[in-house]
Structures are given as C-alpha cells and as structure tokens.
Amino acid sequence: MEITKLAIKDLKLKENILNFSTPHLLELKEIENLANDLSKNILKKIIGKRLVLKELKKDANCVSYLLNRNYQLHFIFDINETRITFVGKKREEAEKLFRILREQRILLSNLYEILSNIKGNLSEIIAALLWQIGAIKVSMGDLRPYFKVDERKNRSPLYIDLKGLPNYPPICDFIISAASLVLSTIQFDLICGIEAGSISLASLIAERLSKPMFFARREKRYPEAPILEGIKLPELYKRKVLLIDDTIVKGWTKKRIINIIRENGGICESCFVLLDREQGGEEELKEIGVKLYSLTTLSALFSPNIPREITFITDEEFKEIEKYLKDPEGWHKEKGFKYYHLTPK
C-alpha cells in the first residue's frame, strides 16, 4: 500500500517525530511496501538520497525499521488501526514529510466532526470543511513551486482548489444547501457558471433552486464556440442573471463575463462565490454595480475558531501566509519574484 493510496488520520508533528495512523490494520506485506515507498521515494525528496531499509524489530504488535542511524520507522498495531511513527534527525525533515503526507493522504471527510467541534459562524464552518477535504493548498516553495494567481502572473503560498468538492457528497450537499439559503433572498432568473471550476457548483445550485443555468467560457478558443454556452441569446434579454464562481481574487474575469451578458441584453447585478480571497474582488465588482455574495472568506480560513488539527498547517506555513497577505509585493521581492502591478483587461 503506497503512501499515495493510504488513508491517514491524526497527523501530528512534534519536533523531529511525526505520528499518524490509518483507520484500519495494515497487513505485514502492506507495511513492507509502505516502508519501502517511504524510504526509497518520499524521504529521498527530503534528504536527497535513498535510504536503506533494515528491519530492527518485529513482534505481535510492532514492526520497526532502521533507515540509517538517524532515521527510524515504527508501525504499532492497535485494536482497529495501525499507528505509524517516523523519527528523524531534524525537525525540518519531519516537517517536510508531514507536508507531503498531508497532500497525498486519502482524505477522511467527517461533516459531523466539524459541526460538533467548530464553535464559530457559518463562514468558519464552511472554511473548516474546505480545510478538511484538502481544498486549501499551501506551498513553501520547496517541495512544490509557489502557486500562480492574479491572471497567473503573481505567486502565492496559498491556493484554493474547489473542483474536488463533489467528491465528498455529505460535505458538498451541506455547502450547496448553505449556498441555496444565502441565495434564496436574491431575485434572479438565470444562473451562469464560469468554466471550468465552477460549472459543477453552478449546476448543483441551479438544480437545488430550480433555476435555468448556462455557463460562460473564459475565452473564445475557436469560431464555433460561443462565449455563452447552453443558452440562446434572445433568452437573455431583460433577464436577471446570477453569476457563480468558486473563488474571487480581483474579479477581472467576472467583469469581462458580466459585460458580455449585459451586451447581449441580460441584467447582471449579483455574483456569488464560495470563497472570497478578500484581495480586491468585491470592490472591483462594486464599481460596475454588482454585489458580491460569498459563503466564506480568507479571514475565516485562518480564524482562531478553526484548530490546527483540522487545517494541518505548521507554524512556519502560517507565518509565510501571514507575511504574504500583509504585503504581497514585499513577499515577492523577498522570494526573488517580479511583482506585477496588473490592471484589468
């Protein structure tokens, strides 16, 4: 059972020791495969060399390996789970392994756990759910490049990927229900999603609210493909359109699509996103007479009401994100990147 196929829970880091567990008992062959995958592939990325796997101890409830004199791997069998401990030489190495496992684990979503333990508002509950299903990606620039945002020019240590939301039906259903509740107070006739990430989100909300839905392409790639797909243009005339997307940064793509809808006779005064990055998008839309609605925000993602046991981010990652959000231009300069003072197209 390779790391990439392993369901991981209770991922905890303390100095140079990493503890995690699986929700079931591993067979001895699975343990051997996992130990080999960890020593030959994963740790090679961290340490820079392949480690030789030597069996240190095996008994009824424990299998231990010595990777070399600085690294040990222990598998402890509990009643219904296997607990795994990695002992490294440096905290930095254990932390990198922590981040790799966090990214590669098969996610165990648990709606009840979030609703029971988060003592916050709806925005914070939604934010906690997004952390739980791995929709919030964090990079320190070492194990993977920094993410590109702002028309894919500027960089960021933070990326919100909501395309996998339908893969977690109970959580997806809860979020769609919450979105439908927020949107029930808005007057509109049609829903427009934006390719490609928000088409499924717009479709689910449209079905829940029994509203017609079409989608907009980000750009016209060939003559036969209309920018507005799934609707006849005369059907737009004097109809109120709610624009839906998964996230918003500056809102420039949304402004372009809103202008196209208006040029074809539609009325667009409302936009809904699942998450507002709070980086100027609301103000940009307000300039053209469009009100932004959202379920959660970047501020809610880092609310003190959401414990680290849910976010799984380290102190170093938190400081990196905080520095970026406080001064994006200064953060770019520190990392050696050019900062683009972009203007809307």
SEFITI-890203 format. One record per residue: x, y, z of N, C-alpha, C in turn. Coordinates in pm, whole numbers, plus 50000, padded with zeros to 5 digits. Example, Ala and Ser with C-alpha at 12.3 -4.5 7.8 and 13.67 -1.06 7.14 Angstrom:
2
513194943150780512304955050780513204967050780/512854977550708513674989450714512905000350787/
***
This chain:
345
500854988150000500005000050000500895012450000/500925019749890501795031349879501225043149958/502115052749988501705064650061500525071449992/500575072249858499525079249784498175072249794/498155059649836496895052249847496495050049991/497185056650083496975054150225496045064450287/495005059650352494135068650428494825072050559/495035084950584495785089450702494885098050790/494945095750918494225104251013495165107551130/494765117051214495535120651334497005123551303/497235131651201498585135251160499145145751257/500215142251329500745151251432502265152051423/502775164151443504205166651435504685172551567/505745166851623506335172251745507855171351732/508465182851718509915183751696510315175051577/511145164851597511605156551484510865143251477/509705142451542508915130051544507545132551481/507195124051386505915125151317505075112851347/503855115051394502925104051424501685105251337/501265094051281499995093651209499455079451217/498235077651171497625064451180496695062051063/496385049251042495425045350939494145040851009/492995041850941491745037851006491505022751006/492545015050970492405000450972493774994150998/493784981351025495034974051049495704970750916/497004973550908497754970250788498314956150797/498304949150685498934935950678500454937750671/501194927450704502644928250706503204931850567/502584926450462503044929650326502794944450296/501664949650341501364963750321502364972550394/502734968350513503714975850593505064976150522/505474964750469506754963950398506744973050275/505654972650199505534981150080505544995950117/504824999250224504745013050269506115018050316/506815009750392508145013450441509125015350325/509035006850226509895008050108509585020650029/508295023350010507885035449937508365048050009/508245047750141508655059250221510165061350214/510925050650229512395051950233512995054750095/512445048549991513065049649858512585061949780/511345065949802510775076649719510535089649796/509715088849902509315100949972510495107550044/511205099750124512305105550202513475109950113/513585103949995514615108249901514415122849861/513155126949849512855140949815513305150249927/513245145450049513545153850165515035153850198/515625142050199517015140650245518005141550130/517515138450009518385139449892519085126649856/518805115849929519405103049897518465091749938/518645080449873517835068649903518335061950031/517405058550119517775052150245517615036950235/518515029950300518465015250302517565010850417/516615002150385515634997650484516134985150555/516294985850688516724974350767515714971650878/515264959150885514304955650990514994955851125/514414963251218515014964951350514364955751452/513024954451442512284946751543510944942451484/510504930751520509174926051479508604917451592/507414921151638506724912551735505224913451709/504414908851802502974907651780502284920951754/502784931651813502074944351797502964955751747/504134952451692505024963051645506004957751540/506204965951437507264963451339508084976251328/509414975251345510264986951342511364985351237/511714996551172512774996451073513805007151107/515045004051076516125013751087516495017950945/516335030950914516645035750779518135039150768/518705044650869520125045450898520215050151043/521355054051091521445057151233520635069251275/520185077151178519455089451210517935088251194/517455077651129516035076951096515455063351131/514295063551197513605051251234512125052251194/511545040551168510145039751129509485028651209/508405031851282507745022151369506265020751331/505795008351321504385005251297503834998251420/502875004451487502294998551609500844994951583/500494982251610499134977451584498244980151705/497154987151681496154989451785494984980251759/493884982351829492724973351814492184973851671/491994985951618491394986951484492124996851394/493385000051425494145008951341495635005951355/496405011151262497865009951268498445023851290/499175025751399499825038551426501255038051374/501655048751310502965049151245503755061151299/505015058651334505875069251388507155070151306/507475082151261508735084651193509615093151284/510805088351314511755095751397512895100351307/513035113451293514055118951204515215125351277/516125130751199517295137251256516985151851291/516255158651203515965172851221514465175251212/514005185451280512595189251272512215193051129/513125199851058512815204250923512465192550832/513175181250852512905169450769511575163150806/511285162250935509995156850978508855165750931/509075178850930508035188050886507745186650736/508795184550656508595182450513507795169750488/508125159050563507375146550549505925148750591/505705156450695504365159950740503575166450626/504205175850556503515183050448503245173950329/504185164750299503955155250190502785146150222/502755140650343501655131650382500325139050383/500325151450426499095159250427498535160850285/499415162850188498975164750050498535151649985/499185140550020498965127949949497935118850014/497515121850135496605112850204495255111750132/494635100250146493245098750105492415105150215/491675115450180491025123750281489825116850344/489725118250474488625112550550487715123850596/486745127150513485855138250547484855133850653/484535143050743483625139850852482825152350887/481645153550828480795165250849480405166550995/480085155551058479645155851198480735161451289/481985157451263483105162251344483215177451339/483085183151220483185197651203482025204651273/480815199851250479635206251310479645205151462/480285194751514480315192751659481405200851728/482515203351656483695209051722484015223551687/483455228651579483745242451542482735251651609/483225259951700482355269451770482445283051701/481955283551579482035295851502480785298051420/480825308151333479675311151248479705302251123/478725304251036478615295950916479845297250828/480385309350814481575311550732482745303250782/482915302350914484025294750972483785279650959/482535275350968482215261150950482535256850807/482125265150709482435262150569483945261750547/484645271450606486105271850593486735259150649/486265254650765486795242450827486545230250737/485395229750674485085218650583486035218550464/486355230350412487275231150298488685226650338/489105230250460490385225150509490345209850520/489245204750572489165190350599489265182050471/488675186850362488705179050238489915182350151/490855190250204492085193050130491925203050018/490895211350022490675221249917491625233149929/492245234750047493165245750069494595240450056/495305245049955496675240349930497665250949978/498755246250039499795255150089501145250450036/501965259749991503315256549944504325265850008/505465260150046506575267950098507645270049990/507355265349868508285267449757509415257449748/509425247449838510505237549836510055224349774/508995218649825508515205849773507705207349645/507135219149624506395222349503506545237349480/506415242149355506535256549330505405264349398/505635277149418504555285749466503465286349359/502245288549402501115288949310501055302249236/500475302049116500305314249039498865319149049/498705332049080497385338249089497405351149009/496365359549023496325372548953496635370848804/495685364748731495865362148588497095353248563/497415344848661498515335248655499865342048633/500075353348697501365360348690502015360948828/501365367048925501935367949059501865354449130/502705352649232502795339949305502055341049439/501855329349498501175328749628501515315749698/501675315849831501865303249903500545295949928/499445302149883498115296949914497295295449787/496615283949774495755281549658494485274549704/493355279149653492065273049688491575265149568/491445252149584491025243249476489715236449516/488615241149459487295236149498486715226449397/487505222749296486975214049191486635200049243/487275195749353487005182349406485855181649504/485155192649525484075192949624483015182049602/482555179549478481535168949459482025154949497/483335153349517483875140349555483575136949701/483025146549776482685144549917481195147949936/480315138549898478875141549889478245147750013/478465142750136477815149150251478235163750270/479525166350253480025180050269479555188750154/479585183350033479105190749916477625194349933/476835184949980475405187349999475165198250104/475965198050212475835208150316476175222050260/477245222950181477675235750125476665240950023/476135232049940475125236349841473855240949912/473495234250020472315238450098472535252150160/473745254550213474065267550272474045278450165/474615275250048474625285049938473205288149893/472365278049884470985280049841470225288649941/470525286950069469885295150172470275309850156/471555312450134472025326250113471385332349990/471275324449883470785329749755469265330549748/468595324849844467115324949841466545339049859/467365348349907466885362149929467185371149808/467845365649704468225373649587467265370849473/466885381249402465995379749287466825377749160/466635366349093467295364048964466525353448887/466735353248753466015343948665466885332448617/468175335248597469095325548539470385324948621/471065313548613472365311948676473405309848567/474535316648579475645314948485476885310548561/477415298848527478685294248582479825298248491/481045296848539482235300248461483085287748444/483495285048321484345273148300485675274848371/486305264048418485695250848424485355247548568/486045254048661485925250148801484565252048862/483795261948814482525264948881481315259248810/481505251848700480335246648628479565236848715/480275227648783479565218048867478895225048985/479565235049043478995242649154477715249749110/477765256548995476595263648943475465253848910/475805242248855474795232248820474055227148944/474825224249050474215219149172473305229549238/473735241949239472905252549298471665254949213/471835254749080470695256748990469655245849010/470125233449024469195222349047468475223849180/469205228049285468605229649417467545240749417/467805251449340466885262949338465895262449221/465985251849140465115250249023465195262448930/466415266248899466665277548809467385272748683/467085279048567467835275748445469295279748461/470185272548392471605275248408472335273848275/473285282848251474195281748138475595285048189/476595284248102477935287748150478665296648050/479675303448099480475312548017481885307048003/482415307747881483815304147860484695315847903/485885312647950486815323247988487335330747866/487425323547753487855329947629487335321947510/487235328547395486745322047274487915315447203/487965302047208489125294947156489015291447008/487795290046957487595287346815486235293146773/486055296246644484875303846598483535297546635/483465284146632482175277646655481765277546802/482665280846892482355280047036481895293747087/480635294847124480155307647177480715310147317/480875322747352481335326147487480295321547589/479035323847558477945319447647477365306547591/477565295647662477195282247615475975277147691/475025271047618473865264947683472655273947690/472685285047619471555294247618471475301047482/470245303547433470055311547312470045326147353/470805334347283470985348247325469675355847346/468615353647262467355360747291466765357547428/467125345747484466625341947617467245350347729/468305357747696468965366147795468285379747811/467545383847711467035397647705466185401047828/466645411147902465965416348021465785405848131/466595395348129466535385248234467655388148334/467365386048463468345388248568469205375748583/470525377748574471475366548578472315367248706/472395355948776473305354648889474555347648840/475705354348851476975348348810477565340648928/478015328248903478565319649009479965315148972/480875316349067482235311049051482685305049184/483775297349180484225291049305484945300849396/485865309049339486595318749420486695332049345/487135342349416487405355149353488685361049410/489535365949320490745373149362490505387949333/490755392049207490485405849167489115407549103/488605396649042487295397348979487295401748835/488465402048772488525407148636487865397848534/488035384848549487355375448460485845377148472/485365378748594483935380448616483425393448552/484215404148559483815416748498483685415248347/484595407948285484525405748140483255398348103/482935388048181481745379948151480475387948178/480465395648284479295404148314479045413848200/480115419648146479965429048034479385421947911/479805409547887479265401947773477785399147794/477415395247916475995392747947475175405447924/475675416647968474965429447952474885433747806/475965431447731475965434947589474925427047511/474565415447562473565406947496472185408547558/471975419247634470645422447684470315417147822/471225409647883470965404448017471235414648126/470695412248242470895420848359471685412748462/472835417848499473665410748598474075420448707/473495418648824473755427548937474255419949060/474375406649047474775398449162475775387749119/476745385449205477735374849182477915367249312/477965354049302478155345549419479415337249402/480245336949506481415328049508481395320149637/481985308549631482075300449753483055306649851/484195311849796485205317649883485745330749825/485725341149905486275354149867487685355349926/488685356849840490065358249888490335371949949/489365380949941489465394350002490705401849954/490925401149823492065407949763491645418149658/490455423949678490005434749591488855431449499/488425418849496487355414849405486025421549433/485655422649560484375428849596484315443349550/485425450549568485475464649528485425466149376/486115457149304486095457649157484685455749103/483945446149158482585443649111481645455049149/481865460749264481015471849310481095483649213/482265485649152482455496549057481535495548936/481135483148901480245481548785478825477848829/478505480648954477135478649002476755464349030/477735456149072477455442049102477795439349249/476865433249321477075429849462477625415749473/478655414249554479285401249574478715394449699/478335381749684477915373349795478895361749805/479215357449927480125346149944479715338150066/480155325350067479875316650183480965317850287/482215319550240483315320750335484395329550276/485405332450357486445341950318487825337050361/488835344050314490195340950355490375343150505/489735353450558489815356050703489275344350782/488155338550736487545327250806488455315050803/489215313250693490125301750684491135301550798/491515313450845492545314250949491975319251081/490685316951099490035320651224490595312251340/490765318251457491215310451574490205299851617/488985300551564487975290451595488205277251520/489135277351424489455265051349490795259851398/490825248751471492085243651528493015237951423/494295237251457495295231951366495075217051335/494345210151423494045195951398493185194351274/492555205151231491735204751110492495210450992/493215221651011493935227950900495205220250864/495855213950962497105206650942498245215650895/498135228950906499255237250864500225239250981/501485240850949502505242551051502655257351088/503365260051196503615273851236504365281451127/505335274851063506115281350958505235284850839/504315275950803503405278850692502475290450726/501995290550849501105301350893501825314850883/503075315450927503845327850921504075332050776/504335322350689504555325250547503315331350483/502165325450511500895330550456500585344350512/500815346050641500545358950706501405369950644/502675366850617503585376550555503115380050413/502685370050339502195372250202500945381050202/499985378050289498735385550292498945400050338/499895402050428500155415450480500815424350376/501725418750296502475426650198502875417850080/501955415549984502265406849870503485411349790/503615424449769504745429449691506065426849764/506095429749894507305427149973507645412449978/506615403849987506825389249989507455384749857/506965390149743507535386649612509015390549606/509315402649652510705407549649511615398649733/511125394649851511905385949940512205372549876/511245367349795511405354249731512145355049598/512445367249552513165368849426512265368549304/510945371049323510005371249212509665385649172/509385387649045508885400449000507425401849040/507045413649088505655416049125504995424249016/503875419348964503175426048854502045434748910/502115447748883501015456748918500005456048802/499135446248809498225443348700497065453148696/496555455148577495335463148557494335454748481/493045457148500492025449248430492165450248279/491905439248211491935439348063490685446148009/
***
